[in-house]
Amino acid sequence: MTEWEPYEADLDRITVTRFSLVQRVQHEILVGSFVVLILTGLPVLFPQISTRLLGGVFSFRTFLHHFAGVVLIVLSLYHIAYVAFSAEGRRDFAGMLPRWRDVIDLVDFVKYHIGKSDTHPQFDKFDPFEKFEYLAVVWGSAVMIVTGLMMWFFEFTLRFFPKWVYDLIVMIHGYEAVLAFLAVILGHLYNVHLKPDVFPMSRVWLDGQITLRKMKEHHPREYERWLRQQRIQRAKDGPES
């Protein structure tokens, strides 16, 4: 079979789907609920500052916070069903699971960025940083949902746990929220939108598309897999007339 690769000019012209519509909608609902939860939750953690700066802006804070929390719960349940019952969900979830190869990729990443190697790390569709962020969202959402429900229905909680446990739950909920906020601001926004090669914003979260050049540069193992699929398809179709 003749080896085939796109022309150099086609690397910027041809796009492939990185995230489907279902995945993008889930992400955008997560973003919306996260923003509302942060804006309505952090003022409770710092009441002196928020009262002085915001006044009565958050008169509906509790309702908005609970509403966004319910949205997060429904989204989490949907995502579990999506992973369990859709081929796409199972495939990408499997791709998100940590592997020994991720350790090798991280070592290659460090060596490349300190000048010890000229070869860019050969990431697959999801690099180790994306995997860590995904697993952090899963873990963080679970912690926030459980502790949030225990705080919302505090009378029920205090029937089974002493007051010190409830106080611990409140502390965990608050500081997990701060940790999530800092992780998004300092890590996710930079990696996805503010790095020099994507600034001012990557559009993949909006249209789900990635150019072949970006795939080749940032996800070379996925790019090689895409090439193999194209070569197999061309072999099946036969020579062009």
Secondary structure as GFF3:
##gff-version 3
##sequence-region A 1 241
A	DSSP	alpha_helix	10	13	.	.	.	ID=ss1
A	DSSP	beta_strand	15	17	.	.	.	ID=ss2
A	DSSP	alpha_helix	21	45	.	.	.	ID=ss3
A	DSSP	alpha_helix	47	54	.	.	.	ID=ss4
A	DSSP	alpha_helix	61	85	.	.	.	ID=ss5
A	DSSP	alpha_helix	87	96	.	.	.	ID=ss6
A	DSSP	alpha_helix	100	113	.	.	.	ID=ss7
A	DSSP	alpha_helix	128	152	.	.	.	ID=ss8
A	DSSP	alpha_helix	154	160	.	.	.	ID=ss9
A	DSSP	alpha_helix	163	183	.	.	.	ID=ss10
A	DSSP	pi_helix	184	188	.	.	.	ID=ss11
A	DSSP	alpha_helix	189	189	.	.	.	ID=ss12
A	DSSP	pi_helix	190	194	.	.	.	ID=ss13
A	DSSP	alpha_helix	204	207	.	.	.	ID=ss14
A	DSSP	beta_strand	209	211	.	.	.	ID=ss15
A	DSSP	alpha_helix	212	218	.	.	.	ID=ss16
A	DSSP	alpha_helix	220	237	.	.	.	ID=ss17
###
